[in-house]
């Protein structure tokens, strides 16, 4: 018995099942799953450039007979949806399991989604573990289910399951021999002539899955009383059993397809039936579709965000047990770029020139926050480049501010490159800033094609951003040190003056990659309280009641960025 997070347990379950290949693009809250899997013996694991590619690699490996695990966060399922929906037609060779890690409450995401809807739309089984033990068990069994029904299986987690540690019991690995590949265009070539028969295979499979869901061992009834019955799944189950100790619970381990007969029988055994879920009405609608009446709690449950036992109690009109009073007056801790982040100056200069800045996903989204306030939009991976082109199309015949796209190196590989090609092809204008910090920083400093670091540290190739950009047809490409304020200011001024597409690669490693010993700076008596240094938004810089700058020696890493903005020589080495 040992403690494992849900992510670690899923990796363990896949390994125990004989899974040989793992593919992913890192995304919170899923990232640690493939990192844990990559450390297992006898497996191959890789970061792909995006989730679509990961699923396509997975389909290929599965067709060749291997058991495969693909992991991604909920918005990654959007990217992977194209191959996923067709894989539901082709079926599998070796078992193929896809982890979709949802983020109710948006702790590290740009939206809330419920991945159940993808499983329903693609007609693939969906399993919801309620703790790490179930995460391990479901992941292990999902490969057999995938092969039994010739279909990919979705394992849906959420941030609370992914990152909470609970006890698990591990087992030895079962070696899975590679299934022999046999040429079969009718199964694997999805042109209309072959896809139409596979659609009939899918429909027959759905009937088989519905029958299996009624008797499978993953749906569990917990009997506690007959007055109230609750249907729930995943992490919500933990909140329900704590908040409603007298309610009977039908915990669904398989959430697509839902077991219609089991639901009806459970509903008939209680006076009132409720459905408790996070962020959507998927489960309630599925229960109602089975002809089961669903009661509404006395008070409405939150329609957004993550649930908790307290929120469940409140919905059912149950008084909250007494808690210690909250401490008042605590300072807020808004997120910020790290002290010494090499690309803080880029945002500072973009704000100074009052550019329209289309941003992207990653650390650099923080450039939108005060005091930098240097970003106008963030939508999805790669959108910065496409949206900058859209701004130029709309504003091109008017006097307008410079339009600048800002994107990190990993995100550029994920989907920014295709956006750039489209802009170049259509003779677009504007400036693209690739903030190359030599890693995929936000999710924990993973490798990507532009730093050449692979998940299992295999020999690799490091792609050259400026060479790739030039090969796309961009004529104005320059590489700039983002720590040099004068160089950043000059490069942005020159690039935005060009009536064409220009790309600036701001290259400097993430400070968490290369923490070099350096003496911190401090503020001497020359400070005039002008506040210029504070506009950098560095967590190491504060101001006293009179406005005089203060530098926290425990946070300052001696990068010297603030020195370049102090006109009074008030910031000096310690």
N, C-alpha and C positions, 0 to 999 in steps of 0.2 A: 504494500500500500504506500502510495506517495502522493504528494500534492502536485497537480498540474493545472495550468490554465486550460481553457477550452481549446485554444489554438494548439498548444503543445499536445493535448490529448488527441486532437484530430490527426496530427502528424504521427503520433504513436499508433493510432488505430489503422491508418493507411499503411504504415510500415508492417504492422502485424499481419495485415491482409496480403502481404506480398507485393504491394505497390512498388513499382520499380522506377517510375519517372514522375517528377513533380515540376510543374510549370506555373508561372505567376507573373504579375506585375505588382510591386508592393503597394499596399493601400491600407490605411488604418480603418477598421480594426483587424484586418486579416493577415498583416505582414508576417508576424512571428510564426505562422503555421508552416510556411515553406522554409523559413530559416531553421526551424526545429527539424523538419523533415530532411533537410540537406545534411544534417549532422549524423543521420543514421547510416549504418553500414549497408553496403550493397545497393545504394540508390543513386540516381542521377537527378539533379535539380538545377533549374536555371531561371534567371530573371529574363523574361521576354520584353520586347519594347512596349507592348501594350497587352490588354486582356484579350482582344480579338486574336492576336497572334498566338497567345498562350493557349487558347481553346483550340485553335487550328493545329498547333503542334500536338496538343493532347489527342485530338481526333486521329491524326496520323499515327501516333504511337499506339493508340488503342486499336486502330485498324490493323496494325502490324502484329497485334496480339499481346501487348503489354498492358498491365494495369497502371492507370494514370490518375494523378490528383492535380487538379487545377484550382488555384485559390485567387480570390479577388474580393474587393469590397463591393457594396451594393451598386455604386455608380459605375464600377468596372463591368458589371453585368450588362449595363447599357451598351458598352463598347463591344462586348462579346456576343451580343444578342444575335448578330447575323449568322455566324457559324453554329451557335447553340440551337437555334430553331431548326436548322437543317439537320444537325446531328440527331435531333429527335426523330427524323425520318430514316436516316441511314442506320441508326443503331450503333452498336459498338462491336469491337472484337474482344479485347480485354476490357475489364470493368473500367468505367470512366466516371469519376466523382468530381463534382464541381462545388467548391465552398463559396457561398455568397454570404459575406459578413455585413449585416445591416448595422446602421448607426442611428437608432432612434435617439433624439436629443441633439443630433448633429455636433457631437464632441469634436469631430475632425472631418467634417464633410460640408459640402455646399447645399445639400438638400436631405430630406428624409424620403426614403423609399421603402416599400415592402416587397422583397424579392419573391414572396409567395406568388405574386401576380405573374412573374416570369415563368415559374414552374407550371402554373395553371395554363398560361397561354401557349407554352411549348408542349404541354402535355407530358411532362417528365415528373417522376416521383420527387417529392420534397420531404425531407426529414428534419425535425426540429429538436435537437438535444436540449435538455433542461438543466444540465450540469456537465462537468467535465467527464464523469463516468459514462454518461450517455453519449457525449461527444466522441469518446474513444470507441464505444460499442457501435454506435451508428456508423461512424466512419469505416470501421472494420467490416461491418455487415453490408454496407452500401455497395461494395464491389461485387459481392455475390448477387445482390439484388439487380445491379446493373446488367450482369451477364445473364441472369435468369430471365429478365424481361427484354434483353437486347435494347437497352436505352441508357443514356446518361442519367445519373442521379444527382439531384441538388441537395446539398447539405446546407441548411440555412442556420446561420448563427446570428448573434447580435453582440454589441459591444460588451454587455454584461456577461455573456457566456464566454466570449473570446478572451476576456482579460481577468476573469475571476478564477481563483484557484480552489479546487475542491478535490477530495481524495479519489484516486483511481487505482485499479489493480491491473498491472501490465502483464502481458503474456509474451511468449516467444513468437518469433516471426514464422509464418507459414510460407514457405517458398512456393511461388506460383510460376509454373513453367510457361514460357512464351507460347501462346496459341499459334499454330501454324497458319500463315497467311495464304489464302487462296483467292485468286482473281475472281471478282464477282461484280461486274459493272452494274447489275441490277440493284445491288445494295449500296454501292459507293459512288456511282456517277449520277448525281441528281439533276439530270436534264429531264424535261417534262415526261418523256416516254417512260423513264424509270421511276420518277418521283410519284407519278400517279399510283402505281401499284404499291409503293412504299407508304403512301397515305392510307391505303387500306390496311396495311400491316400495322400502322400506328393506331388506327381505330380499333382493330382487334386487340391490340396491346392495352388500350385504355380500358376495355371491358375486363381484361385479365387483371389489371392493376386495381380496378374498383373491387373486384371480388377478393383479391389478396389483402387489401386494406382492412376489410372487415375482420379478418382473423389473424393478422400479423401481430407479433409480440411487442410492437412499439407503441401501441395505444393502450393506456392504462386507466382503469377506473379506481379512484381512491374514495371508498365509502366512509362517510362521517355523519351523515344525517340526511333526512329526506325533504326538509323544508326548502333548501337552496341547493341547486346544482350549478356548477360553473364549468364551462368548456374553455380551455386555454392551451397554450403550447409554449415551449421554449422557456426563456427567462421569466416570462410572466407567471408561470406556474409557481415559482419560488415566492413571488409577491403574494399570490392568491392564498397559498396555504398558510402563510404567516398572518395575513390580514383577516382571513375568514376561516378560523379554525373549526367551525362547525359545519362548513359547506362540503358537500360531496363534489369531487372534481373528476372530470374526464380530461386527462392529459393526453393530448394528441402528439405522438411522436412522428406520425405521418400526416402532414397537413395538405398534401395533394397526392392522390385523391382522398377526400375525407370519407370516413366510413359511415355511410348513410344509415344503415340498419343499427349500428352501434349507437349512433347519435340519437336515433328515435327511441331505442330501448332505454338509454340513459335519461332522456327527457321524460319518459313515462314513469321513471322511478323517483322523480322529485316533483315538488309542488311548483316551483318556479325555476326556469332555466335562464342563465345569464352567460354571455360570452365576454371575456376580458382579454383584450389584446392592445398592442401598442401601435399608434400611428396610422391605422387604417381600419377599414371595415371588412377586410378580406375574409376573416374567419366567420364573423357574424353573417355575412352574405352567404357563405358556403353552407353554414348550418341552416339558414332559412331556405336555401335552395333544396334542402333535403326534406322540406315540409315540416320543419320543427319550429315552433313558436319561440321567439327569443324575447325575454323581458328586458326592460331598461332599468338600470339601477335607479334608486331614488334621486340621486344627483348625477349629472352628466360626468363621465370620465373625461380627462383631458383628450383633446383631439390631436394634440401634437406632443412630441417629446417622449421621454422615457418614463415608464411607470415606476412606482415604488409601493411598498406596503401601505404607507400613509395615504397615498393617492387612491389606492383601492379601497381602504377603509372609508375615506371621505366620500367616495362615490356611493358606498352602501350605507351612509349615514351613521357610521360607527365613530365614536369619539376617539381621538388620538390619545394614546397613553402619555402621561406627563414626561416632558423632556427637560433637560437643563436649559436655562435661557441662553439664547445666542449672545455671543460677545459683541457688544456694540463698538463702533468706532474703528474697526479694523481697516487698514488701507486696502484699496483694490489692487489687484495684480493683473492688469491687462496684458495680453500676449504682446511680445515685441521681438524684433530681430535681435539675435544674440549680441552681446558686447563684442565689438570687433568684426561683426559680419562684413565681409569684403564688399558687399553690394549696397550698403546703406547710403554711400555717397551718390550712387546712381539715382536713387529715389529722391535724395535731397536736391540734386541738380534738376531732375525732371519737374519737381515741385517749383523750383526757382524759375524755370522757364515757362511755367504754366501750360505744360503740354497736356493734351488729351492722352491718357495712358490706359490702354487696354491690357489688363493683367491676366494672370494664369494661375493654375493650381500649384500649391507648394508653399515653401517658406515665404516667398515673395508676395503672397497675398497680404502679408502683414504690412507691406508698404502702403496699404490703403488707410492705415490707422494713424491718428494724430500722434506726434506732431508732423510726421512726414506728409500724410494725406496726399499721396502722390499717385493714386490709382483710381481710375474711374469705373472700371468694369472687371468682374471676374465671373465666368460662367462655367466653363468646363475645361478639360485638358485640351490644349492646343487652340482654344478659342481666341487667345490674344491676337494671333497673327490674322486669323480670318476676320475678326471683328474690326481690327485696324483697317483692313481693306474695305470693309463695309462703311466705316466712318469716312474714309477717303472718297468712296463713291458718292456718298450723300453730300459731302462738304467740298468736293473738289472744285466746284465752280464759284465758291464764295471765299471771302477772306476768313481764314480760320487758324486756330492754334496748330502747332505741330501735332501730328498723330503718331504716337510711339507705342509699339507692342513690346511687352516685357515678358520673357519666358525663361524658365530654367533649362539646363542642359538635358536632364532626364525627360522633362515634359516635351522638349523640342523633339527628342527621339520618339516619344510616345505618339504624338500626333501633330506637333507643330511643323514638322518638316513637310508633311502633305499639304498643310495650309499655305506654307511658303511657296511651294511649287505652283499651287493654284493661283496665288497672287502674281507670281512672276509670269506665268503663262498668260494671264489676263492683263499684263502690262500695268500692274498696280503700282502705287507709290507708297511712301511712308517709310518709317524707320523701325526695324526690329532689333531689340536688344536681347541677346542671348546671355543670360547671367550664368556663366559656367563656373560653378563652385566645385567641380570635379566629383560630384556625388549626387545621390538622390537623398537630399538632406532631411526633408520633413518626416519621412517614414523611418528614419534611423540610419541613414548613410549607407544605402545599398549601392551596388555597382550599376553602370549603364553603359551603352555602347561608346559614349564619348569619354569615359575614363578607362574603359577596357577591363574593369574588375568584374569577374564572374562570381556567382553565388558560392561555388565550391572552389574558388581560386584556381581554376584551370587556366592553362595558357590561352591567351585571347588576343584580340586585335583592338587597338584603340583608334576609333574613328576620329578624323580631323574635322571639326565643325566648320572651320572656314573653307576648307577644301570642298566639303560636301555642299556648302552654300554656294560657292563659286561654280561648282558643277551644275547647280540648278539654274544658273544664268544670272546670278546677282553679280554685278560688276563692281559695286562699291562695298567691299568687305574689309573691315579693319579689326584688329585685336588691341584691346586697351586694358591697362591695369586699373581696376576699379578703385583701388586704394589711393590713386593719385587724382586729387580733386581737379587740378588744372587740366589734366589729360582727359578726364571725364567730361568736363565742361566744354572743352574744345571739340572733342569728338561728337558730342550731341549737337553742338551748334552747326558743325560742318555737315553732318549727316542729314539733319532735318532741313537744311537749306537746299538739298538736292531734289529736283523734281522727278524722282525715280525711286525705286526700292533700294534701300540701303540696310546693311546688317552690321551691327557692332557686337563683337564677342568680348564681353567683359569677363576676363579670366583671372580667377584667384581662388584658391582652395577654401572650402568651409573651415571656419576656425576650430570646429570640433574634430576635423581631420588632422590638422597640424597645429597643435598647441605648443608654440615655441615659448620658452621662458623669456619674459620681458618685464622690465620695470614699469610699474604703473605711473601715470601722470598725476600731477596735483595742481591746484590752483593757487597762484601767489597773490600778493596784494594789488597787482595791476588790474584785477578783474573789475570791470565797470558795470557789471550786472546787465550787459546788453542782451543776454539770452541767446546769442547766436549758436553757441555750442549745444544748448538744450534742444534746439530745433532738429538736431540729428536723431533724437529719440533713442539715444543709447541708454540702456538701463543703468550704466555706471555713472551717469551724470544726473545730478539733482541741483536744486537751488534752495538757498536758505530763505528766511522770511523777508530779507531785504533784496532778494533776487540774485545774490552773488552765487556763482557756480560752485558746486561741490562735486568731487570725484570719489567714488567708493573704491578704495584700493583693493578691496576683495573681489570686485567685479571687473575692474579695468585690466585689460590685457596688453596695454601699451601699443595699440595699433596706430595711434597718432592721427586718426581722422579728425578729431575735434581740434587739434592744433592747427589744421589747415583752415579752419573757419574763425579762429580767434585773431582779431586784428590788433590786439593789445599785448600780445606775448604773455598772456596771463596763465597759459597752460604749459607747464614745463615738466621734464622728467623728474621723478622723485629724487 
